């Protein structure tokens, strides 16, 4: 993902050693990943209770945003977790997307592979991340709605408490 330029008139095509030519000019220039904040509790935290089997959206619709991902190919979800989920078979934070802007009712996982960021085990008061994963092909579009979703299998005896969630795209 990057910046693409139109070729100015008179710029030679092909590649020319030591010079900028048309093919170099038209190339996809590398840019740094860009962050999108999905949720931030400030100095506090948000506890997801009660947390039972299924999918919940913390502080809906405040965790939603509209973005152009037409040039992105990968994502990395980051979660600041204060309290770990206990008791569930599994509990994970996932980035989900919808392209039906009027209703925002058909949500799908934005990652092409993987299961999101586990909110089970590990150490409380830490940053957890899902690593770089490819975006689902349907998420690579203009006017994509994003949301943070918590997916649980089983019932949590201790609900996770989150300080923030953000995602990087490249």
HUDA-V479768 format. One record per run of one state. SS is the DSSP state (2 for helix, 1 for strand, 0 for the rest). FROM is the first residue (numbers start at 1). LEN is the number of residues. If there is no record, write none. Layout:
# HUDA-V479768
ss=SS from=FROM len=LEN
ss=SS from=FROM len=LEN
This chain:
# HUDA-V479768
ss=0 from=1 len=1
ss=1 from=2 len=2
ss=0 from=4 len=12
ss=1 from=16 len=1
ss=0 from=17 len=2
ss=1 from=19 len=1
ss=0 from=20 len=2
ss=2 from=22 len=5
ss=0 from=27 len=2
ss=1 from=29 len=2
ss=0 from=31 len=3
ss=1 from=34 len=7
ss=0 from=41 len=5
ss=1 from=46 len=2
ss=0 from=48 len=6
ss=1 from=54 len=3
ss=0 from=57 len=8
ss=1 from=65 len=3
ss=0 from=68 len=6
ss=1 from=74 len=10
ss=0 from=84 len=1
ss=1 from=85 len=2
ss=0 from=87 len=3
ss=1 from=90 len=9
ss=0 from=99 len=9
ss=1 from=108 len=2
ss=0 from=110 len=1
ss=1 from=111 len=1
ss=0 from=112 len=5
ss=1 from=117 len=2
ss=0 from=119 len=1
ss=1 from=120 len=1
ss=0 from=121 len=5
ss=1 from=126 len=4
ss=0 from=130 len=3
ss=1 from=133 len=3
ss=0 from=136 len=1
ss=2 from=137 len=3
ss=0 from=140 len=4
ss=1 from=144 len=10
ss=0 from=154 len=4
ss=1 from=158 len=1
ss=0 from=159 len=2
ss=1 from=161 len=9
ss=0 from=170 len=1
